[in-house]
Amino acid sequence: MNKTVLIIDDDDMLRKTLASGLRDNSFDVLTANSAETGAEILSRVSVDAIILDRMLGGTDGLTMLHEMRARGVTIPVIMLTAMGGAENTIDGLAGGANDYLAKPFQLRELVLRLNNIIRATPTGTATKLPDGLVFTDDEFFITDAHNPGTAPRILPLSGEEKKLLRNLITPIGNVVPASPMVAKRLRSKLNVVLSDTDIVTIRGRGYKLIHMATGKNNGEQE
């Protein structure tokens, strides 16, 4: 099966050239011209690796990488940059990059580095959603595991609630800051349809989605 790579680079020509070259090397490729667009793609699609330009317009690549790692996102990242030198390489690696490649570079070198970081990443790290919850086409659906013939029904969420739930599941266990009112509304809706799932408060940090063996947990965690 082909591996899926997301290229995040605001240089249109380089982005298109890389995409074409990687497809020729049996990768499935998604592209984004900004950190914001890249984050939106990652909220909907699972990828095996990210090629991330450091000097993006808007949110820069290093800031995006810091934010990803802070949320617990472990997707391997190769950072591309025109900023050479040991100090810049150390900044990128310390910020969470798995590899760091200075421009200009050869496509073959990038392909080898991609294969290396993908192989080095443990398999099976993708988040498994709670039983009964499905995310597709930018919507959450509820399914009935006891009645497989029953059609999934959409989980009615506001835009803020949907954004919070997406952040809570990438990955599950991720601590997410949010408005207490939004978290309370989302928790109430999930409690109605998912008996083994709850949202708990992590005091001073935010909220976390948890699986429960039995009962409800209405308290806070440190």
N, CA, C and O of each residue as an XYZ file, in Angstrom:
888
protein
N       0.845     -1.198      0.000
C       0.000      0.000      0.000
C       0.877      1.243      0.000
O       1.848      1.327      0.752
N       0.531      2.206     -0.845
C       1.290      3.443     -0.901
C       1.176      4.217      0.405
O       0.122      4.226      1.040
N       2.262      4.863      0.800
C       2.246      5.740      1.957
C       1.750      7.124      1.540
O       1.995      7.575      0.421
N       1.056      7.782      2.450
C       0.489      9.106      2.167
C       1.333     10.181      2.824
O       1.636     10.116      4.015
N       1.708     11.170      2.027
C       2.552     12.265      2.491
C       1.819     13.583      2.271
O       1.218     13.801      1.219
N       1.874     14.454      3.265
C       1.329     15.807      3.148
C       2.482     16.789      2.994
O       3.364     16.861      3.849
N       2.469     17.551      1.893
C       3.464     18.600      1.658
C       2.854     19.933      2.057
O       1.801     20.312      1.545
N       3.511     20.651      2.972
C       3.052     21.983      3.378
C       4.147     22.975      3.005
O       5.174     23.061      3.679
N       3.923     23.722      1.928
C       4.927     24.660      1.423
C       4.207     25.741      0.639
O       3.305     25.443     -0.144
N       4.597     26.997      0.841
C       3.913     28.089      0.147
C       4.565     28.463     -1.181
O       4.130     29.409     -1.837
N       5.595     27.737     -1.578
C       6.209     27.921     -2.898
C       5.459     27.027     -3.882
O       5.648     25.811     -3.887
N       4.610     27.628     -4.716
C       3.742     26.844     -5.599
C       4.526     25.913     -6.511
O       4.163     24.747     -6.667
N       5.604     26.421     -7.117
C       6.365     25.591     -8.062
C       7.029     24.419     -7.357
O       6.978     23.288     -7.841
N       7.656     24.689     -6.208
C       8.319     23.610     -5.475
C       7.299     22.584     -5.004
O       7.535     21.380     -5.099
N       6.163     23.059     -4.497
C       5.129     22.143     -3.997
C       4.638     21.215     -5.105
O       4.493     20.010     -4.895
N       4.386     21.777     -6.278
C       3.891     20.963     -7.389
C       4.964     20.008     -7.895
O       4.669     18.863     -8.241
N       6.218     20.482     -7.937
C       7.318     19.616     -8.398
C       7.525     18.456     -7.436
O       7.685     17.313     -7.862
N       7.522     18.749     -6.132
C       7.672     17.687     -5.139
C       6.533     16.682     -5.219
O       6.754     15.472     -5.170
N       5.313     17.194     -5.341
C       4.152     16.301     -5.412
C       4.272     15.350     -6.591
O       4.027     14.151     -6.461
N       4.651     15.891     -7.742
C       4.803     15.051     -8.935
C       5.910     14.019     -8.741
O       5.743     12.849     -9.085
N       7.043     14.459     -8.188
C       8.162     13.541     -8.000
C       7.850     12.435     -7.005
O       8.241     11.285     -7.208
N       7.145     12.777     -5.928
C       6.801     11.756     -4.929
C       5.770     10.776     -5.475
O       5.830      9.583     -5.181
N       4.830     11.273     -6.266
C       3.864     10.349     -6.884
C       4.575      9.383     -7.822
O       4.198      8.215     -7.917
N       5.600      9.867     -8.515
C       6.382      8.985     -9.388
C       7.140      7.941     -8.586
O       7.550      6.914     -9.127
N       7.331      8.204     -7.281
C       8.019      7.254     -6.399
C       7.044      6.497     -5.504
O       7.409      6.028     -4.426
N       5.798      6.384     -5.966
C       4.779      5.527     -5.345
C       4.250      6.046     -4.013
O       3.818      5.257     -3.173
N       4.279      7.357     -3.811
C       3.617      7.947     -2.658
C       2.274      8.537     -3.082
O       2.134      9.043     -4.195
N       1.292      8.468     -2.190
C       0.077      9.260     -2.352
C       0.353     10.615     -1.707
O       0.896     10.678     -0.605
N      -0.016     11.693     -2.384
C       0.409     13.018     -1.953
C      -0.773     13.961     -1.779
O      -1.649     14.043     -2.640
N      -0.786     14.671     -0.655
C      -1.693     15.781     -0.415
C      -0.839     17.037     -0.278
O       0.313     16.955      0.149
N      -1.387     18.198     -0.635
C      -0.607     19.423     -0.561
C      -1.388     20.535      0.126
O      -2.618     20.563      0.100
N      -0.644     21.449      0.738
C      -1.224     22.633      1.376
C      -0.238     23.781      1.219
O       0.975     23.575      1.261
N      -0.761     24.992      1.037
C       0.110     26.155      0.845
C       0.275     26.992      2.111
O       0.858     28.075      2.064
N      -0.235     26.498      3.246
C      -0.100     27.216      4.511
C      -0.244     26.243      5.665
O      -0.755     25.134      5.507
N       0.221     26.682      6.838
C       0.064     25.863      8.035
C      -1.401     25.664      8.366
O      -1.804     24.590      8.814
N      -2.196     26.699      8.147
C      -3.622     26.621      8.462
C      -4.328     25.585      7.591
O      -5.126     24.790      8.087
N      -4.032     25.596      6.289
C      -4.630     24.609      5.391
C      -4.124     23.209      5.720
O      -4.886     22.243      5.675
N      -2.845     23.101      6.050
C      -2.292     21.805      6.433
C      -2.957     21.241      7.662
O      -3.248     20.046      7.723
N      -3.205     22.104      8.662
C      -3.863     21.648      9.888
C      -5.277     21.172      9.604
O      -5.734     20.194     10.197
N      -5.968     21.846      8.710
C      -7.326     21.437      8.352
C      -7.323     20.066      7.678
O      -8.181     19.231      7.965
N      -6.368     19.834      6.790
C      -6.257     18.519      6.139
C      -5.973     17.441      7.181
O      -6.565     16.363      7.134
N      -5.074     17.725      8.117
C      -4.714     16.741      9.137
C      -5.869     16.425     10.075
O      -5.902     15.356     10.685
N      -6.821     17.356     10.194
C      -7.977     17.095     11.047
C      -8.939     16.102     10.404
O      -9.810     15.549     11.076
N      -8.779     15.875      9.089
C      -9.714     15.018      8.360
C      -9.086     13.755      7.792
O      -9.783     12.771      7.543
N      -7.775     13.776      7.585
C      -7.108     12.699      6.857
C      -5.892     12.210      7.636
O      -5.144     13.013      8.194
N      -5.698     10.911      7.670
C      -4.500     10.338      8.286
C      -3.383     10.271      7.245
O      -3.602      9.823      6.120
N      -2.199     10.714      7.621
C      -1.053     10.657      6.719
C       0.092      9.931      7.407
O       0.123      9.808      8.631
N       1.035      9.453      6.599
C       2.170      8.711      7.135
C       3.374      9.602      7.428
O       4.230      9.245      8.238
N       3.442     10.762      6.769
C       4.556     11.681      6.999
C       4.172     13.062      6.481
O       3.270     13.211      5.657
N       4.884     14.064      6.987
C       4.664     15.451      6.574
C       5.991     16.043      6.125
O       7.015     15.881      6.788
N       5.959     16.729      4.994
C       7.089     17.552      4.545
C       6.689     18.990      4.810
O       5.728     19.488      4.222
N       7.419     19.666      5.695
C       6.982     20.960      6.213
C       8.035     22.032      5.969
O       9.169     21.927      6.436
N       7.643     23.065      5.230
C       8.525     24.203      5.002
C       8.626     25.027      6.281
O       7.616     25.310      6.924
N       9.836     25.406      6.643
C      10.000     26.178      7.881
C       9.501     27.612      7.718
O       8.867     28.149      8.626
N       9.777     28.234      6.581
C       9.496     29.660      6.402
C       8.191     29.868      5.638
O       8.192     30.370      4.514
N       7.084     29.478      6.256
C       5.768     29.683      5.667
C       5.275     31.084      5.958
O       5.644     31.682      6.969
N       4.428     31.616      5.061
C       3.728     32.848      5.381
C       2.648     32.542      6.414
O       2.168     31.410      6.481
N       2.259     33.525      7.217
C       1.297     33.254      8.293
C       2.008     32.500      9.402
O       3.122     32.860      9.785
N       1.376     31.460      9.920
C       2.033     30.620     10.924
C       3.219     29.910     10.288
O       3.054     29.213      9.287
N       4.404     30.074     10.847
C       5.586     29.453     10.247
C       5.644     27.967     10.588
O       4.952     27.493     11.489
N       6.473     27.250      9.858
C       6.529     25.799     10.003
C       6.971     25.345     11.374
O       6.456     24.356     11.895
N       7.938     26.064     11.981
C       8.430     25.643     13.289
C       7.359     25.824     14.362
O       7.233     25.000     15.268
N       6.591     26.908     14.253
C       5.488     27.118     15.206
C       4.431     26.036     15.042
O       3.930     25.502     16.031
N       4.087     25.708     13.791
C       3.112     24.643     13.549
C       3.595     23.328     14.151
O       2.819     22.594     14.763
N       4.880     23.040     13.973
C       5.441     21.792     14.494
C       5.377     21.760     16.020
O       5.018     20.739     16.606
N       5.722     22.868     16.658
C       5.629     22.942     18.122
C       4.204     22.650     18.585
O       3.991     21.897     19.535
N       3.234     23.251     17.904
C       1.834     23.077     18.299
C       1.382     21.639     18.100
O       0.656     21.097     18.933
N       1.803     21.015     17.002
C       1.458     19.612     16.759
C       1.995     18.712     17.860
O       1.267     17.880     18.402
N       3.267     18.880     18.186
C       3.881     18.017     19.195
C       3.261     18.267     20.571
O       3.114     17.336     21.363
N       2.898     19.515     20.856
C       2.261     19.822     22.134
C       0.905     19.124     22.254
O       0.475     18.794     23.360
N       0.228     18.897     21.124
C      -1.061     18.197     21.138
C      -0.896     16.686     21.119
O      -1.887     15.957     21.166
N       0.322     16.212     21.054
C       0.557     14.780     21.050
C       0.560     14.144     19.676
O       0.520     12.919     19.567
N       0.608     14.955     18.617
C       0.637     14.420     17.249
C       2.033     13.860     16.979
O       3.024     14.576     17.116
N       2.116     12.579     16.595
C       3.406     11.912     16.444
C       3.764     11.612     14.990
O       4.729     10.891     14.735
N       3.017     12.144     14.044
C       3.308     11.917     12.627
C       4.738     12.376     12.344
O       5.109     13.484     12.731
N       5.552     11.549     11.675
C       6.930     11.961     11.385
C       6.974     13.152     10.426
O       6.178     13.240      9.491
N       7.913     14.061     10.672
C       8.009     15.308      9.914
C       9.435     15.510      9.412
O      10.396     15.405     10.173
N       9.556     15.803      8.109
C      10.799     16.318      7.560
C      10.610     17.813      7.358
O       9.687     18.237      6.662
N      11.477     18.610      7.962
C      11.384     20.061      7.797
C      12.316     20.497      6.673
O      13.502     20.167      6.661
N      11.754     21.243      5.736
C      12.535     21.813      4.643
C      12.826     23.264      4.965
O      11.990     23.961      5.541
N      14.034     23.726      4.586
C      14.352     25.113      4.870
C      15.470     25.623      3.980
O      16.343     24.866      3.555
N      15.428     26.918      3.707
C      16.548     27.588      3.052
C      17.545     28.067      4.090
O      18.598     28.601      3.740
N      17.225     27.880      5.369
C      18.080     28.319      6.473
C      18.998     27.164      6.869
O      18.609     26.286      7.639
N      20.219     27.175      6.333
C      21.167     26.120      6.641
C      21.897     26.385      7.940
O      21.564     27.322      8.666
N      22.894     25.560      8.239
C      23.708     25.759      9.432
C      23.253     24.900     10.585
O      22.090     24.509     10.684
N      24.215     24.616     11.464
C      23.963     23.709     12.583
C      22.895     24.242     13.528
O      22.055     23.477     14.002
N      22.913     25.542     13.809
C      21.965     26.090     14.776
C      20.529     25.935     14.295
O      19.647     25.586     15.079
N      20.287     26.193     13.007
C      18.937     26.047     12.469
C      18.502     24.587     12.451
O      17.341     24.276     12.717
N      19.432     23.698     12.139
C      19.114     22.267     12.170
C      18.735     21.836     13.582
O      17.764     21.103     13.773
N      19.500     22.292     14.568
C      19.206     21.949     15.957
C      17.839     22.498     16.370
O      17.075     21.818     17.056
N      17.530     23.744     15.946
C      16.220     24.323     16.258
C      15.093     23.443     15.722
O      14.110     23.190     16.418
N      15.240     22.978     14.481
C      14.205     22.148     13.870
C      14.051     20.814     14.570
O      12.934     20.376     14.848
N      15.176     20.164     14.858
C      15.120     18.854     15.519
C      14.614     18.991     16.944
O      13.832     18.161     17.409
N      15.057     20.042     17.645
C      14.590     20.262     19.011
C      13.106     20.601     19.031
O      12.416     20.331     20.014
N      12.615     21.194     17.944
C      11.197     21.537     17.857
C      10.296     20.373     17.535
O       9.074     20.518     17.530
N      10.884     19.201     17.262
C      10.066     18.014     17.030
C      10.194     17.398     15.659
O       9.533     16.400     15.373
N      11.033     17.970     14.790
C      11.212     17.371     13.463
C      11.969     16.054     13.576
O      12.863     15.910     14.410
N      11.603     15.100     12.732
C      12.320     13.830     12.693
C      13.560     13.916     11.812
O      14.512     13.153     11.976
N      13.530     14.860     10.876
C      14.668     15.063      9.980
C      14.602     16.497      9.479
O      13.565     17.152      9.585
N      15.705     16.979      8.937
C      15.832     18.391      8.571
C      16.640     18.440      7.282
O      17.763     17.936      7.239
N      16.092     19.034      6.241
C      16.727     19.016      4.927
C      16.807     20.433      4.384
O      15.790     21.113      4.244
N      18.023     20.874      4.079
C      18.232     22.232      3.580
C      18.015     22.286      2.063
O      18.392     21.374      1.328
N      17.397     23.382      1.625
C      17.241     23.627      0.197
C      18.539     24.242     -0.342
O      19.212     24.986      0.371
N      18.896     23.932     -1.609
C      18.245     22.979     -2.518
C      18.651     21.549     -2.165
O      19.668     21.324     -1.509
N      17.847     20.591     -2.608
C      18.130     19.192     -2.327
C      17.695     18.366     -3.537
O      16.974     18.847     -4.412
N      18.145     17.123     -3.565
C      17.756     16.219     -4.643
C      16.550     15.397     -4.212
O      16.442     14.998     -3.053
N      15.648     15.149     -5.149
C      14.439     14.384     -4.847
C      14.790     13.010     -4.283
O      14.132     12.537     -3.356
N      15.803     12.375     -4.824
C      16.167     11.037     -4.362
C      16.532     11.051     -2.882
O      16.181     10.132     -2.140
N      17.237     12.095     -2.457
C      17.594     12.192     -1.038
C      16.345     12.340     -0.180
O      16.239     11.720      0.879
N      15.399     13.158     -0.633
C      14.156     13.336      0.126
C      13.392     12.022      0.221
O      12.870     11.685      1.284
N      13.321     11.276     -0.880
C      12.603      9.994     -0.880
C      13.244      9.028      0.117
O      12.538      8.349      0.862
N      14.561      8.965      0.135
C      15.255      8.077      1.072
C      14.982      8.483      2.518
O      14.739      7.629      3.372
N      15.023      9.771      2.787
C      14.774     10.249      4.144
C      13.326      9.983      4.556
O      13.061      9.605      5.697
N      12.391     10.181      3.624
C      10.986      9.878      3.915
C      10.810      8.415      4.287
O      10.177      8.096      5.294
N      11.364      7.534      3.482
C      11.235      6.103      3.765
C      11.848      5.756      5.111
O      11.324      4.909      5.835
N      12.949      6.403      5.447
C      13.618      6.114      6.721
C      12.761      6.524      7.912
O      12.616      5.752      8.860
N      12.188      7.733      7.877
C      11.418      8.167      9.046
C      10.089      7.432      9.152
O       9.572      7.245     10.254
N       9.528      7.012      8.015
C       8.280      6.241      8.064
C       8.542      4.861      8.650
O       7.763      4.369      9.465
N       9.643      4.236      8.232
C       9.991      2.917      8.772
C      10.280      2.990     10.266
O       9.991      2.051     11.009
N      10.854      4.112     10.702
C      11.235      4.247     12.105
C      10.065      4.568     13.021
O      10.204      4.544     14.243
N       8.918      4.868     12.434
C       7.747      5.217     13.231
C       6.956      3.958     13.550
O       6.624      3.209     12.632
N       6.640      3.693     14.822
C       5.880      2.491     15.181
C       4.546      2.465     14.460
O       3.887      3.494     14.310
N       4.154      1.278     14.015
C       2.856      1.130     13.362
C       1.775      1.008     14.422
O       2.048      0.741     15.592
N       0.547      1.208     13.981
C      -0.571      1.035     14.882
C      -0.756      2.172     15.855
O      -1.391      1.998     16.896
N      -0.196      3.378     15.528
C      -0.330      4.492     16.442
C      -1.544      5.360     16.136
O      -1.782      6.351     16.826
N      -2.310      5.005     15.119
C      -3.476      5.812     14.781
C      -4.529      5.710     15.885
O      -4.692      4.673     16.528
N      -5.222      6.805     16.076
C      -6.237      6.839     17.123
C      -7.441      5.976     16.750
O      -7.959      6.070     15.637
N      -7.881      5.139     17.683
C      -9.112      4.388     17.503
C     -10.225      5.162     18.193
O     -10.162      5.421     19.395
N     -11.237      5.527     17.427
C     -12.338      6.278     18.007
C     -13.160      5.390     18.926
O     -13.172      4.170     18.761
N     -13.850      5.990     19.896
C     -14.734      5.193     20.759
C     -15.747      4.420     19.935
O     -16.198      4.895     18.893
N     -16.107      3.222     20.400
C     -17.117      2.425     19.706
C     -18.400      3.234     19.570
O     -18.896      3.813     20.537
N     -18.923      3.259     18.357
C     -20.155      3.984     18.120
C     -19.956      5.368     17.550
O     -20.925      6.016     17.154
N     -18.703      5.844     17.500
C     -18.420      7.175     16.963
C     -17.608      7.047     15.673
O     -16.590      6.356     15.635
N     -18.067      7.713     14.633
C     -17.401      7.675     13.329
C     -17.202      9.108     12.855
O     -18.090      9.946     13.014
N     -16.038      9.392     12.274
C     -15.781     10.716     11.707
C     -15.477     10.561     10.220
O     -14.513      9.894      9.844
N     -16.302     11.179      9.379
C     -16.089     11.127      7.939
C     -16.783     12.306      7.288
O     -17.795     12.807      7.779
N     -16.213     12.739      6.165
C     -16.789     13.872      5.424
C     -17.016     15.084      6.332
O     -18.005     15.806      6.201
N     -16.068     15.286      7.256
C     -16.090     16.444      8.158
C     -17.304     16.448      9.086
O     -17.720     17.511      9.547
N     -17.877     15.276      9.364
C     -18.994     15.175     10.296
C     -18.782     13.978     11.214
O     -18.158     12.990     10.828
N     -19.310     14.076     12.434
C     -19.318     12.946     13.358
C     -20.666     12.240     13.267
O     -21.718     12.877     13.211
N     -20.610     10.898     13.253
C     -21.821     10.087     13.181
C     -21.834      9.105     14.346
O     -20.786      8.701     14.849
N     -23.047      8.728     14.766
C     -23.240      7.734     15.809
C     -23.772      6.462     15.155
O     -24.719      6.508     14.371
N     -23.155      5.327     15.484
C     -23.615      4.044     14.974
C     -24.060      3.172     16.131
O     -23.651      3.386     17.272
N     -24.897      2.191     15.838
C     -25.395      1.252     16.845
C     -24.718     -0.087     16.632
O     -25.081     -0.841     15.728
N     -23.719     -0.385     17.478
C     -22.964     -1.627     17.324
C     -23.831     -2.859     17.529
O     -23.517     -3.928     17.006
N     -24.925     -2.724     18.289
C     -25.788     -3.873     18.565
C     -26.794     -4.115     17.440
O     -27.411     -5.178     17.372
N     -26.955     -3.135     16.568
C     -27.858     -3.266     15.424
C     -27.149     -2.805     14.158
O     -27.354     -1.679     13.705
N     -26.307     -3.680     13.580
C     -25.486     -3.291     12.440
C     -26.289     -2.763     11.252
O     -25.762     -1.992     10.451
N     -27.540     -3.160     11.127
C     -28.340     -2.715      9.994
C     -28.875     -1.306     10.146
O     -29.432     -0.750      9.199
N     -28.714     -0.721     11.321
C     -29.228      0.621     11.572
C     -28.324      1.660     10.927
O     -27.104      1.613     11.086
N     -28.916      2.589     10.208
C     -28.129      3.613      9.522
C     -27.480      4.557     10.539
O     -28.114      4.924     11.528
N     -26.221      4.955     10.308
C     -25.590      5.937     11.196
C     -26.384      7.246     11.193
O     -26.970      7.629     10.180
N     -26.390      7.910     12.322
C     -27.063      9.209     12.389
C     -26.052     10.273     12.785
O     -25.153     10.038     13.592
N     -26.221     11.428     12.205
C     -25.271     12.507     12.441
C     -25.368     12.978     13.886
O     -26.462     13.061     14.446
N     -24.236     13.283     14.481
C     -24.200     13.836     15.826
C     -24.290     15.353     15.689
O     -23.358     15.979     15.185
N     -25.394     15.955     16.128
C     -25.569     17.393     15.916
C     -24.656     18.208     16.831
O     -24.861     18.260     18.043
N     -23.652     18.840     16.236
C     -22.691     19.632     16.980
C     -22.578     21.021     16.372
O     -22.677     21.186     15.156
N     -22.372     22.009     17.218
C     -22.056     23.340     16.718
C     -20.634     23.326     16.160
O     -19.888     22.370     16.367
N     -20.273     24.377     15.462
C     -18.918     24.450     14.923
C     -17.859     24.372     16.007
O     -16.837     23.709     15.830
N     -18.093     25.046     17.136
C     -17.123     25.025     18.243
C     -17.043     23.647     18.880
O     -15.959     23.191     19.244
N     -18.189     22.979     19.017
C     -18.202     21.637     19.614
C     -17.486     20.639     18.711
O     -16.739     19.783     19.185
N     -17.721     20.757     17.405
C     -17.062     19.842     16.466
C     -15.552     20.043     16.487
O     -14.792     19.075     16.469
N     -15.120     21.294     16.525
C     -13.683     21.578     16.569
C     -13.057     21.001     17.834
O     -11.973     20.419     17.784
N     -13.740     21.160     18.969
C     -13.213     20.619     20.219
C     -13.119     19.104     20.163
O     -12.112     18.535     20.585
N     -14.146     18.443     19.652
C     -14.131     16.986     19.590
C     -13.026     16.495     18.654
O     -12.358     15.505     18.951
N     -12.832     17.176     17.533
C     -11.749     16.792     16.624
C     -10.400     16.906     17.322
O      -9.545     16.036     17.159
N     -10.202     17.963     18.094
C      -8.941     18.121     18.818
C      -8.780     17.062     19.904
O      -7.668     16.605     20.168
N      -9.880     16.672     20.532
C      -9.818     15.682     21.607
C      -9.473     14.280     21.107
O      -8.958     13.460     21.867
N      -9.754     14.003     19.840
C      -9.492     12.652     19.316
C      -8.200     12.567     18.529
O      -7.914     11.517     17.955
N      -7.401     13.635     18.478
C      -6.170     13.591     17.684
C      -4.943     13.870     18.548
O      -4.397     14.972     18.496
N      -4.498     12.892     19.342
C      -5.102     11.597     19.589
C      -5.991     11.637     20.838
O      -6.007     12.625     21.571
N      -6.729     10.541     21.064
C      -7.484     10.433     22.314
C      -6.490     10.431     23.484
O      -5.469      9.744     23.450
N      -6.807     11.200     24.495
C      -5.885     11.404     25.607
C      -5.212     12.755     25.545
O      -4.580     13.194     26.507
N      -5.353     13.423     24.387
C      -4.817     14.757     24.209
C      -5.551     15.738     25.124
O      -6.776     15.679     25.227
N      -4.830     16.633     25.785
C      -5.441     17.652     26.643
C      -5.625     18.923     25.815
O      -4.675     19.439     25.227
N      -6.869     19.419     25.781
C      -7.215     20.522     24.895
C      -7.828     21.666     25.699
O      -8.802     21.449     26.419
N      -7.278     22.884     25.596
C      -7.935     24.030     26.232
C      -9.213     24.384     25.476
O      -9.256     24.287     24.249
N     -10.245     24.790     26.194
C     -11.514     25.118     25.549
C     -12.381     25.919     26.498
O     -12.148     25.947     27.706
N     -13.383     26.568     25.935
C     -14.376     27.265     26.740
C     -15.130     26.257     27.600
O     -15.593     25.243     27.078
N     -15.268     26.505     28.909
C     -16.009     25.579     29.765
C     -17.428     25.329     29.267
O     -17.938     24.215     29.387
N     -18.070     26.355     28.708
C     -19.431     26.177     28.212
C     -19.474     25.233     27.022
O     -20.358     24.381     26.932
N     -18.511     25.384     26.099
C     -18.453     24.490     24.935
C     -18.176     23.061     25.383
O     -18.811     22.119     24.908
N     -17.226     22.905     26.299
C     -16.897     21.565     26.795
C     -18.096     20.927     27.495
O     -18.338     19.729     27.347
N     -18.841     21.723     28.252
C     -20.012     21.199     28.956
C     -21.083     20.737     27.970
O     -21.678     19.674     28.143
N     -21.327     21.546     26.931
C     -22.343     21.162     25.935
C     -21.935     19.889     25.198
O     -22.757     18.999     24.981
N     -20.656     19.806     24.813
C     -20.184     18.621     24.107
C     -20.267     17.395     25.005
O     -20.695     16.330     24.560
N     -19.871     17.531     26.235
C     -19.928     16.418     27.183
C     -21.357     15.905     27.330
O     -21.582     14.695     27.352
N     -22.323     16.815     27.432
C     -23.729     16.415     27.585
C     -24.202     15.631     26.366
O     -24.910     14.634     26.507
N     -23.818     16.075     25.175
C     -24.252     15.388     23.956
C     -23.608     14.012     23.841
O     -24.268     13.053     23.441
N     -22.323     13.902     24.188
C     -21.655     12.601     24.118
C     -22.206     11.638     25.155
O     -22.364     10.451     24.869
N     -22.501     12.125     26.353
C     -23.024     11.253     27.412
C     -24.337     10.603     27.019
O     -24.640      9.497     27.466
N     -25.120     11.278     26.188
C     -26.412     10.734     25.762
C     -26.242      9.555     24.821
O     -27.034      8.613     24.854
N     -25.209      9.601     23.975
C     -25.093      8.599     22.904
C     -23.941      7.610     23.096
O     -23.938      6.555     22.463
N     -22.965      7.924     23.950
C     -21.814      7.048     24.155
C     -21.638      6.803     25.646
O     -21.117      7.655     26.366
N     -22.077      5.633     26.104
C     -22.094      5.355     27.543
C     -20.702      5.117     28.120
O     -20.513      5.258     29.328
N     -19.716      4.758     27.283
C     -18.390      4.444     27.810
C     -17.369      5.543     27.523
O     -16.164      5.310     27.617
N     -17.841      6.730     27.177
C     -16.955      7.838     26.839
C     -17.343      9.071     27.650
O     -18.527      9.348     27.841
N     -16.350      9.803     28.121
C     -16.644     11.006     28.883
C     -15.554     12.034     28.633
O     -14.474     11.702     28.143
N     -15.843     13.283     28.974
C     -14.858     14.360     28.932
C     -14.585     14.786     30.362
O     -15.502     15.138     31.103
N     -13.312     14.751     30.745
C     -12.949     15.149     32.102
C     -12.124     16.427     32.065
O     -11.481     16.743     31.064
N     -12.156     17.149     33.169
C     -11.395     18.381     33.302
C     -10.004     18.082     33.847
O      -9.859     17.399     34.861
N      -8.991     18.594     33.172
C      -7.627     18.522     33.673
C      -7.324     19.908     34.240
O      -7.076     20.852     33.490
N      -7.346     20.021     35.545
C      -7.321     21.319     36.213
C      -6.158     22.183     35.732
O      -5.000     21.768     35.761
N      -6.492     23.381     35.293
C      -5.487     24.335     34.864
C      -4.966     24.131     33.461
O      -4.146     24.916     32.986
N      -5.440     23.065     32.770
C      -4.904     22.778     31.432
C      -5.981     22.675     30.371
O      -5.785     23.149     29.252
N      -7.123     22.062     30.694
C      -8.158     21.923     29.678
C      -8.987     20.674     29.887
O      -9.377     20.360     31.012
N      -9.257     19.959     28.803
C     -10.171     18.815     28.839
C      -9.571     17.635     28.090
O      -8.739     17.796     27.197
N     -10.022     16.433     28.481
C      -9.512     15.208     27.882
C     -10.660     14.228     27.685
O     -11.524     14.088     28.550
N     -10.661     13.548     26.535
C     -11.651     12.505     26.252
C     -11.117     11.186     26.785
O      -9.962     10.840     26.536
N     -11.947     10.444     27.521
C     -11.497      9.182     28.110
C     -12.479      8.063     27.815
O     -13.672      8.297     27.620
N     -11.957      6.833     27.784
C     -12.779      5.627     27.759
C     -12.973      5.167     29.195
O     -12.049      5.249     30.003
N     -14.148      4.692     29.512
C     -14.424      4.224     30.867
C     -14.866      2.772     30.838
O     -15.663      2.369     29.991
N     -14.337      1.989     31.776
C     -14.744      0.587     31.873
C     -16.160      0.496     32.426
O     -16.995     -0.239     31.897
N     -16.427      1.245     33.491
C     -17.758      1.239     34.098
C     -18.032      2.601     34.666
O     -17.105      3.325     35.028
N     -19.314      2.967     34.751
C     -19.722      4.178     35.443
C     -19.268      5.442     34.759
O     -18.679      5.419     33.678
N     -19.566      6.579     35.437
C     -19.204      7.889     34.953
C     -18.132      8.499     35.844
O     -18.062      8.215     37.040
N     -17.310      9.330     35.250
C     -16.299     10.040     36.010
C     -16.596     11.513     35.890
O     -16.328     12.115     34.851
N     -17.136     12.099     36.919
C     -17.518     13.499     36.863
C     -16.517     14.416     37.560
O     -16.769     15.610     37.716
N     -15.389     13.862     37.977
C     -14.442     14.673     38.722
C     -13.397     15.309     37.837
O     -13.461     15.251     36.609
N     -12.433     15.919     38.503
C     -11.317     16.529     37.801
C     -10.090     15.648     37.965
O     -10.006     14.838     38.887
N      -9.145     15.821     37.057
C      -7.860     15.158     37.167
C      -6.789     16.222     37.261
O      -6.937     17.336     36.759
N      -5.694     15.842     37.928
C      -4.589     16.790     38.055
C      -3.833     16.856     36.739
O      -2.858     17.599     36.623
